[in-house]
Amino acid sequence: MALNKFMHPRNIYKTPPDFSNLAKKYKEFSDVAKVDITGKVSIDFKDPHALRVLTKCLLKSDFNLDVNIPEDRLVPTLPLRLNYILWIEDLLIAINKNNSVSGIDIGTGACAIYPLLAVVKNKWNMLGTETDEASLMKAKDNIEKNKLQHLIKLKKNMSTSIFECVFMDDNDQVFDFCMCNPPFYTNIQELLESRSPARPAPKNGFTGSPHELITEGGELQFCRKIIAESKIYKDRILIFTTMVGHKYNLKELILDLKADSIEHTTTEFCQGRVTRWGLAWTYKDYHFSNLVVPKHKSRKKNAPIVITLPDLPGPENDINNCLEKIKGILLDLKIMFKVINKRRNEITLSIIAYNNTWSNQRRKRRLSKQSSEIQSKQPKQDLEIQEPHVNEKLKHRDISNEEQISALRHTEVAEEIISKPSCINKDKQEIIVHGIMKFFMKDNRPNVELEYLNGKAGKEGLHQVIQYIKNNWK
């Protein structure tokens, strides 16, 4: 379902652009547009060239900006970029900062889209930082082409620090805010596998260079680095902000801020079929509880399931024992898992099931028992068949993945196998259940929280998994 109605109330793209009018105004757009039998004008959103032309024409039509968008760089999604700028406007208004505003754009990119929009809309003074030389030069060209170099400055970041280059030359300057659209992924493989096969194909084409999309440690580590450095520069920037692309990462970042009692607030950026999140925090005496932007009627959310589990036998009823116990249960169920965060009293896993292995367990146990009884009645010699001439490697060559996992169940090798997609033939298979599983101790009792993300079995499938865990927690 399109999320346009949840856009920021001042976003001009709440009303979709008039493609027919754009085709009349710009020949470049007319060349990539197509007209159906009803006369409706549209473009192929999966074509990166068409997206590039559309964005360029909208920037010219709506903001009088002439922007060159390189073919090998990210095509900025205008409604999303505008949502971010509008949110920062709200934050600044709430702290009564209405004039002489200065901001930092971390990783400004080849288009320098945030500084350009901020200057054209609000006449803010912007500083863009960039680590990539080619992107920096193209950003410089775009700024000069629009004659905005008196309001937008650029700096090459040659260090591993995010903010050091900003304050290297001027030790007195204070900025009102910083903003960032961080790379989402850890590596190429994560980028390629980021979209669940259970979800429909994206409407828009893929654009962007590895430099813009990938960073060591991924989005979460990058944002945590911003938070860590913000403590150093807390007197130089009034409000720190970042966009967050993954909801789980947002939750983790909020926990980090809460752990240090740092004032913060969040928002949703809704546009098209995509949702991103904004996170802002400050060390100043601003109460972000008063900075809440008026919200629309909230959409239905997937509330997590939380249950308290029985104490494990033995003297150590701690989080590490819980982890070992759940690993065994997930291995039994052939559910893939990955530990994505581990704190002192909290462990979070991502789980994916490609087969329903948790249903009808009583029936399976009954059949297994019957099978065992039948085998026990077989003549004894049938159980003693020898294969002395069979090479051991050949003997086990055709064992199925399922049997291998069963044989290795409680070893480190099994854990490695079960957490890798290659261990299960999931080609053309739909995800049955995909969720986030969090274990934590409360009042010295183990608790588990499961949040449904997606999957063919829906929330009911997740309820069944949690019931299986509860029944086998002994």
C-alpha positions as CSV (number, residue, x, y, z in Angstrom):
1,M,0.0,0.0,0.0
2,A,1.4,3.4,-0.9
3,L,2.4,5.5,2.1
4,N,2.0,8.9,0.5
5,K,-0.8,9.9,2.9
6,F,1.7,9.4,5.8
7,M,4.2,11.9,4.4
8,H,5.1,15.0,6.3
9,P,2.1,17.3,6.1
10,R,4.1,20.0,4.3
11,N,5.6,17.7,1.7
12,I,4.6,18.9,-1.8
13,Y,4.8,15.3,-3.0
14,K,1.8,14.2,-0.9
15,T,0.1,15.0,-4.2
16,P,1.9,13.0,-6.9
17,P,3.6,15.1,-9.6
18,D,1.8,15.8,-12.8
19,F,3.7,13.7,-15.3
20,S,1.6,15.0,-18.2
21,N,2.7,18.6,-17.4
22,L,6.3,17.5,-16.9
23,A,6.3,15.9,-20.4
24,K,5.1,19.1,-21.9
25,K,7.7,21.2,-20.1
26,Y,10.7,19.0,-20.6
27,K,11.6,17.1,-23.7
28,E,14.0,15.0,-21.8
29,F,11.2,13.7,-19.6
30,S,8.9,13.3,-22.7
31,D,11.5,11.0,-24.2
32,V,11.3,8.5,-21.3
33,A,7.6,8.9,-20.6
34,K,4.9,6.5,-22.0
35,V,1.2,7.1,-22.6
36,D,-1.4,4.4,-22.1
37,I,-4.7,4.0,-24.0
38,T,-6.5,6.3,-21.5
39,G,-3.9,9.0,-22.0
40,K,-2.2,8.5,-18.6
41,V,1.5,9.5,-18.6
42,S,3.9,7.3,-16.7
43,I,7.5,6.1,-16.7
44,D,9.2,2.8,-16.1
45,F,10.3,3.1,-12.5
46,K,12.6,0.1,-12.8
47,D,14.7,2.0,-15.4
48,P,17.5,3.9,-13.6
49,H,17.8,6.3,-16.6
50,A,14.1,7.2,-16.3
51,L,14.4,7.7,-12.6
52,R,17.4,10.0,-13.1
53,V,15.5,12.1,-15.7
54,L,12.4,12.3,-13.5
55,T,14.4,13.5,-10.5
56,K,16.3,16.0,-12.5
57,C,13.1,17.5,-14.0
58,L,11.3,17.7,-10.6
59,L,14.3,19.5,-9.1
60,K,14.1,22.0,-12.0
61,S,10.3,22.3,-12.0
62,D,9.7,22.5,-8.2
63,F,12.9,24.1,-6.9
64,N,14.5,25.7,-9.9
65,L,17.6,23.6,-9.4
66,D,19.8,22.4,-12.3
67,V,21.3,19.2,-11.0
68,N,23.5,16.7,-12.8
69,I,22.9,13.2,-11.5
70,P,25.8,11.0,-12.6
71,E,24.9,7.6,-14.0
72,D,27.2,5.7,-11.6
73,R,25.8,7.4,-8.5
74,L,22.6,7.2,-6.3
75,V,19.5,8.8,-7.7
76,P,18.1,10.7,-4.6
77,T,14.4,10.0,-3.8
78,L,13.0,13.5,-3.6
79,P,10.0,12.9,-1.4
80,L,12.3,11.2,1.2
81,R,14.9,13.9,1.1
82,L,12.3,16.5,1.5
83,N,10.7,14.7,4.4
84,Y,14.0,14.8,6.2
85,I,14.5,18.5,5.6
86,L,11.0,19.3,6.8
87,W,11.5,17.3,10.0
88,I,14.7,19.3,10.7
89,E,12.7,22.5,10.1
90,D,10.2,21.3,12.8
91,L,13.1,20.5,15.3
92,L,14.6,24.0,14.8
93,I,11.3,25.8,15.1
94,A,10.6,23.9,18.3
95,I,13.9,25.2,19.9
96,N,13.2,28.7,18.5
97,K,16.0,28.6,16.1
98,N,14.5,30.5,13.1
99,N,17.4,32.4,11.5
100,S,21.1,32.2,10.7
101,V,20.8,28.4,10.7
102,S,23.9,26.3,9.9
103,G,24.0,22.6,9.3
104,I,26.3,19.7,8.4
105,D,25.5,17.1,5.8
106,I,27.6,14.0,6.5
107,G,28.4,12.2,3.2
108,T,26.8,14.8,0.9
109,G,27.2,12.7,-2.3
110,A,27.5,13.7,-5.9
111,C,24.3,15.6,-6.0
112,A,24.7,17.4,-2.7
113,I,20.9,17.1,-2.6
114,Y,20.4,18.0,1.1
115,P,22.4,21.2,1.1
116,L,20.8,22.3,-2.2
117,L,17.2,21.7,-0.9
118,A,18.1,23.3,2.5
119,V,19.5,26.4,0.9
120,V,16.7,26.9,-1.8
121,K,13.9,26.3,0.8
122,N,15.3,28.0,3.9
123,K,18.5,29.9,3.0
124,W,20.4,27.8,5.6
125,N,24.2,27.8,5.6
126,M,25.3,24.2,4.8
127,L,28.6,22.3,5.0
128,G,28.8,19.0,3.2
129,T,31.5,16.4,4.0
130,E,32.5,13.6,1.6
131,T,35.2,10.9,1.6
132,D,34.9,10.1,-2.2
133,E,36.9,12.5,-4.4
134,A,34.8,11.9,-7.5
135,S,31.5,12.6,-5.7
136,L,33.0,15.7,-4.1
137,M,34.0,17.2,-7.4
138,K,30.6,16.5,-8.9
139,A,28.9,18.0,-5.9
140,K,31.1,21.1,-6.3
141,D,30.0,21.3,-10.0
142,N,26.3,21.1,-9.0
143,I,26.7,23.8,-6.3
144,E,28.5,26.2,-8.7
145,K,26.1,25.5,-11.5
146,N,23.3,26.8,-9.3
147,K,25.4,29.7,-8.0
148,L,25.0,28.7,-4.3
149,Q,28.7,28.4,-3.3
150,H,28.3,31.4,-1.0
151,L,25.8,29.3,1.2
152,I,27.2,25.8,0.6
153,K,30.8,24.7,1.5
154,L,32.3,21.3,0.9
155,K,35.1,19.5,2.8
156,K,37.0,16.4,1.9
157,N,37.0,14.0,4.8
158,M,40.4,12.2,4.7
159,S,40.2,10.7,8.2
160,T,38.3,7.8,9.8
161,S,36.5,10.3,12.1
162,I,33.1,11.6,11.0
163,F,33.4,15.1,12.5
164,E,37.1,15.8,12.9
165,C,37.4,17.4,9.4
166,V,34.6,19.8,10.2
167,F,36.3,21.4,13.2
168,M,39.9,21.1,12.1
169,D,40.2,24.6,10.8
170,D,37.7,26.5,12.9
171,N,37.6,25.8,16.6
172,D,34.8,28.2,17.5
173,Q,32.1,27.5,15.0
174,V,28.8,26.0,16.3
175,F,26.3,24.2,14.1
176,D,22.6,24.0,14.7
177,F,22.3,20.5,13.4
178,C,23.9,17.6,11.5
179,M,22.2,15.2,9.1
180,C,23.2,11.9,7.5
181,N,21.9,9.3,5.1
182,P,24.3,6.5,6.1
183,P,25.2,3.5,3.9
184,F,22.8,0.7,4.7
185,Y,24.9,-2.5,4.1
186,T,28.0,-4.2,5.4
187,N,29.0,-5.8,2.1
188,I,27.8,-6.6,-1.5
189,Q,26.4,-10.0,-0.4
190,E,24.2,-8.3,2.3
191,L,23.0,-5.8,-0.2
192,L,22.0,-8.4,-2.7
193,E,20.2,-10.6,-0.1
194,S,18.7,-7.6,1.8
195,R,15.2,-8.1,0.3
196,S,13.2,-11.0,1.5
197,P,12.0,-13.3,-1.3
198,A,8.6,-13.3,0.3
199,R,8.2,-9.6,-0.5
200,P,7.1,-8.4,-3.9
201,A,9.7,-7.0,-6.2
202,P,10.6,-3.3,-5.7
203,K,8.8,-0.8,-7.9
204,N,11.9,1.3,-8.4
205,G,15.1,0.5,-10.2
206,F,18.4,0.0,-8.4
207,T,20.9,2.9,-8.4
208,G,24.0,3.8,-6.4
209,S,27.6,2.9,-6.1
210,P,29.1,0.6,-3.5
211,H,30.7,3.6,-1.9
212,E,27.2,5.1,-1.2
213,L,25.6,1.9,-0.1
214,I,28.2,-0.1,1.8
215,T,30.2,0.6,4.9
216,E,32.2,-1.5,7.3
217,G,29.9,-2.8,10.0
218,G,26.8,-1.6,8.1
219,E,24.3,1.1,9.1
220,L,24.2,0.2,12.8
221,Q,27.9,0.5,13.4
222,F,28.1,3.7,11.3
223,C,25.3,5.3,13.4
224,R,26.8,4.1,16.6
225,K,30.0,5.9,15.5
226,I,28.1,9.1,15.0
227,I,26.6,8.7,18.6
228,A,30.1,8.0,20.0
229,E,31.6,11.1,18.3
230,S,28.7,13.2,19.2
231,K,29.8,13.0,22.8
232,I,33.1,14.7,21.8
233,Y,31.4,17.4,19.8
234,K,28.3,17.9,22.0
235,D,29.1,21.6,22.4
236,R,29.7,22.2,18.7
237,I,26.4,20.8,17.3
238,L,23.1,21.5,18.9
239,I,21.0,18.7,17.4
240,F,22.5,15.4,16.0
241,T,20.3,13.6,13.5
242,T,20.5,10.6,11.2
243,M,18.3,8.7,8.9
244,V,17.9,5.0,9.7
245,G,17.0,2.4,7.0
246,H,16.3,-0.7,9.1
247,K,13.7,-0.6,12.0
248,Y,15.7,-3.1,14.1
249,N,18.7,-0.7,13.9
250,L,16.5,2.1,15.1
251,K,15.5,0.1,18.2
252,E,19.2,-0.7,19.0
253,L,20.2,3.0,18.6
254,I,17.4,4.1,20.9
255,L,18.6,1.6,23.5
256,D,22.1,3.0,23.2
257,L,20.9,6.6,23.8
258,K,18.7,5.5,26.7
259,A,21.6,3.7,28.3
260,D,23.5,7.0,28.5
261,S,20.3,9.0,29.4
262,I,20.6,11.1,26.2
263,E,17.6,13.2,25.2
264,H,16.2,11.9,21.8
265,T,13.2,11.7,19.5
266,T,12.3,9.7,16.4
267,T,10.0,10.1,13.4
268,E,8.9,8.1,10.4
269,F,9.7,9.2,6.8
270,C,6.9,7.6,4.6
271,Q,6.9,8.0,0.9
272,G,5.8,5.7,-2.0
273,R,6.1,2.2,-0.7
274,V,9.2,2.9,1.5
275,T,9.5,3.8,5.1
276,R,12.6,5.1,6.7
277,W,13.1,6.5,10.2
278,G,14.7,9.7,11.6
279,L,16.6,9.8,14.9
280,A,17.6,13.0,16.7
281,W,19.4,13.5,19.9
282,T,20.9,16.4,21.9
283,Y,23.1,17.2,24.9
284,K,21.5,20.6,25.4
285,D,18.6,21.5,27.7
286,Y,16.0,20.8,25.0
287,H,13.1,18.5,25.9
288,F,12.4,16.5,22.8
289,S,9.1,15.4,24.3
290,N,7.9,18.8,23.3
291,L,9.3,18.5,19.8
292,V,6.9,15.9,18.6
293,V,5.6,16.6,15.1
294,P,1.8,16.3,14.8
295,K,1.2,12.6,13.9
296,H,-1.4,11.1,11.5
297,K,-3.5,8.3,12.7
298,S,-1.1,5.6,13.4
299,R,-0.9,2.6,11.2
300,K,-1.4,-0.9,12.5
301,K,1.9,-2.2,14.0
302,N,3.2,-5.7,14.6
303,A,3.3,-5.8,18.4
304,P,5.9,-8.2,19.7
305,I,4.9,-11.3,21.6
306,V,6.5,-11.5,25.0
307,I,6.4,-14.6,27.3
308,T,8.2,-15.5,30.5
309,L,9.9,-18.9,30.3
310,P,10.4,-21.4,33.1
311,D,13.7,-21.4,34.9
312,L,16.3,-23.7,33.4
313,P,17.5,-26.6,35.6
314,G,20.8,-26.1,37.3
315,P,22.4,-23.4,39.3
316,E,23.1,-21.0,36.4
317,N,19.8,-19.7,35.1
318,D,21.5,-16.9,33.1
319,I,21.3,-15.4,29.6
320,N,24.1,-17.6,28.2
321,N,22.3,-20.8,29.2
322,C,19.2,-19.4,27.6
323,L,21.1,-18.9,24.4
324,E,22.5,-22.4,24.3
325,K,19.0,-23.8,25.0
326,I,17.4,-21.8,22.2
327,K,20.1,-22.7,19.8
328,G,19.3,-26.4,20.4
329,I,15.6,-25.8,19.8
330,L,16.2,-23.8,16.6
331,L,18.6,-26.5,15.3
332,D,15.9,-29.1,16.0
333,L,13.5,-27.1,14.0
334,K,15.9,-26.4,11.1
335,I,15.3,-22.7,11.6
336,M,18.2,-20.5,10.4
337,F,19.4,-18.0,13.0
338,K,22.0,-15.3,13.5
339,V,23.0,-13.6,16.7
340,I,22.7,-9.9,15.7
341,N,23.3,-8.3,19.1
342,K,24.5,-9.4,22.5
343,R,24.4,-7.3,25.6
344,R,25.0,-8.2,29.2
345,N,21.5,-9.4,30.0
346,E,20.0,-9.4,26.5
347,I,20.6,-11.4,23.3
348,T,18.9,-10.8,20.0
349,L,18.7,-13.2,17.0
350,S,17.3,-13.0,13.5
351,I,15.4,-16.2,12.7
352,I,14.2,-17.4,9.3
353,A,12.2,-20.7,8.6
354,Y,11.8,-22.1,5.1
355,N,9.8,-25.1,6.3
356,N,7.1,-25.6,8.9
357,T,8.9,-28.1,11.2
358,W,7.0,-27.2,14.4
359,S,3.5,-28.3,13.6
360,N,1.9,-31.7,14.5
361,Q,4.7,-32.6,16.9
362,R,2.6,-35.1,18.8
363,R,1.7,-37.0,15.6
364,K,5.4,-37.0,14.6
365,R,6.5,-38.4,18.0
366,R,3.8,-41.1,17.8
367,L,4.9,-42.2,14.4
368,S,8.5,-42.2,15.5
369,K,7.6,-44.3,18.5
370,Q,5.7,-46.8,16.3
371,S,8.6,-46.9,13.9
372,S,11.0,-47.7,16.7
373,E,8.8,-50.5,18.0
374,I,8.6,-52.1,14.5
375,Q,12.4,-51.9,14.1
376,S,12.9,-53.5,17.5
377,K,10.9,-56.5,16.3
378,Q,13.1,-57.0,13.2
379,P,15.5,-60.0,13.2
380,K,18.7,-59.1,14.9
381,Q,20.9,-59.9,11.9
382,D,19.1,-57.2,9.9
383,L,20.7,-54.7,12.3
384,E,24.2,-56.0,11.8
385,I,24.7,-55.7,8.1
386,Q,28.3,-54.8,7.4
387,E,29.7,-52.8,4.5
388,P,33.5,-53.4,4.9
389,H,34.5,-52.4,1.4
390,V,32.7,-49.1,1.2
391,N,34.9,-46.0,1.5
392,E,33.7,-43.9,4.4
393,K,33.6,-40.7,2.3
394,L,31.5,-42.4,-0.4
395,K,29.3,-44.0,2.2
396,H,28.2,-40.6,3.5
397,R,28.3,-38.7,0.2
398,D,24.5,-38.7,-0.5
399,I,23.4,-37.9,3.0
400,S,20.8,-35.1,2.8
401,N,21.4,-31.7,4.4
402,E,18.7,-32.5,6.9
403,E,20.6,-35.6,8.1
404,Q,23.9,-33.8,8.2
405,I,22.4,-31.1,10.4
406,S,20.8,-33.8,12.6
407,A,24.2,-35.6,13.0
408,L,26.0,-32.3,13.8
409,R,23.2,-30.9,15.9
410,H,25.0,-29.8,19.0
411,T,28.4,-28.9,17.6
412,E,29.8,-25.5,16.6
413,V,29.9,-26.7,13.0
414,A,26.1,-27.2,13.1
415,E,25.6,-23.7,14.3
416,E,27.7,-22.4,11.4
417,I,25.8,-24.5,8.9
418,I,22.3,-23.7,10.2
419,S,23.1,-20.0,10.1
420,K,24.1,-19.9,6.5
421,P,21.6,-19.9,3.6
422,S,23.8,-22.4,1.7
423,C,22.9,-25.2,4.1
424,I,19.3,-25.2,2.9
425,N,18.1,-25.4,-0.7
426,K,15.9,-22.3,-0.6
427,D,15.8,-21.6,-4.3
428,K,12.3,-20.6,-5.2
429,Q,11.2,-21.3,-1.7
430,E,9.1,-18.8,0.2
431,I,10.0,-17.7,3.7
432,I,7.5,-19.3,6.1
433,V,8.4,-17.2,9.1
434,H,11.0,-14.3,9.5
435,G,11.2,-12.6,12.8
436,I,13.4,-11.0,15.5
437,M,13.9,-13.0,18.7
438,K,15.1,-11.2,21.8
439,F,16.0,-13.0,25.1
440,F,16.4,-11.0,28.3
441,M,16.4,-11.5,32.0
442,K,13.7,-9.8,34.1
443,D,13.5,-10.4,37.9
444,N,16.0,-13.2,37.3
445,R,13.5,-15.0,35.0
446,P,14.2,-15.7,31.3
447,N,11.9,-13.9,28.9
448,V,11.6,-14.1,25.2
449,E,10.2,-11.4,22.8
450,L,9.4,-12.2,19.2
451,E,8.6,-9.7,16.6
452,Y,7.0,-10.7,13.3
453,L,8.7,-9.3,10.2
454,N,7.3,-11.3,7.3
455,G,6.6,-14.8,6.0
456,K,4.0,-16.9,4.4
457,A,2.7,-18.3,7.7
458,G,2.0,-14.8,9.0
459,K,1.8,-13.9,12.7
460,E,0.1,-17.2,13.4
461,G,3.3,-19.0,12.3
462,L,5.3,-17.0,14.8
463,H,2.8,-17.8,17.6
464,Q,3.3,-21.5,16.8
465,V,7.0,-21.1,17.0
466,I,6.8,-19.5,20.4
467,Q,4.4,-22.1,21.6
468,Y,6.9,-24.8,20.5
469,I,9.7,-23.1,22.4
470,K,7.5,-22.8,25.5
471,N,6.6,-26.5,25.3
472,N,10.2,-27.6,24.9
473,W,11.8,-25.3,27.5
474,K,12.8,-27.9,30.0
